[in-house]
Amino acid sequence: MSRRVRIGRLIAAQAQEQRARLRLAAAAGAVVTVSAVCLLGLSGWFITGAAFAGAAGAAAAQSFNYMMPSAIIRLLAILRTGGRYVERVAGHEAALKALARLRPQLFRAIADGPPEAALSLSSGEMSARLVQDVDAVQTLFVRRSVPVSLGAGAAAAIVLASLATPWAGLALFAAMAVACIGGVLIARRLAEPAGRAAQVAVGVLKDRLAALEAVTPELKAYGLEGWAAEQATAAAADHDQAQIALTQAAGWMAAWQAVAVALAVALVVPASA
């Protein structure tokens, strides 16, 4: 059994143990996104309706019911705030409890493996796997509520857009589908390779610095401080290049999100008329 499969099974086992908290976080995240979308839609309708009522004259302004929309807006704001609190608490509690079990299990999985596999890992790479990788697992647990939240928010947005015209809802659905497909392609083509390169680079940098630190007296005795600085600089430069590539991938993702939003507006606004 490969190391990746074993670690994947460890993560799956912890996700199964924390399924109650993860489900609570997902439900709370769905409440947050639906409340946010409905709050945005209701606020826009309320402002527009109040403007039209004021422009229609004093009689229309006096008959305009502003109490009910105001109460619903406050309710949605409370639901959004409370849901966010529950989502964060439940998600982070699940992540921290899982990490408390994953760290020793991950160490045991590496230690119990074949000796040549464990010895092939440098101290820097081992440190990176036990720290950065586990932190990435923590982020994975915290973000498990995102698909449910995203789906609930998208459904609420499509329903609200469909209240204008069915074509508006269909246009918003098409824009969301294009945005998701483009995001997945950018993640697989740019973000995923950059993330792997950054992981390797940080392991090499830690290993190089630890090795040079261990032989500091010898380097000073033979006057090799300049050579050691060059070695550390080269490893740091590779690490910086990997981080730059990762940041560029994040920039492309942000740019694509802006393009997707513009596309959604360009499709939905004419379809709503």
Summary of the structure (lengths in Angstrom):
residues: 273
radius of gyration: 26.3
end to end distance: 59.0
largest distance: 93.9
contacts: 817
relative contact order: 0.10
helix: 93%
strand: 0%
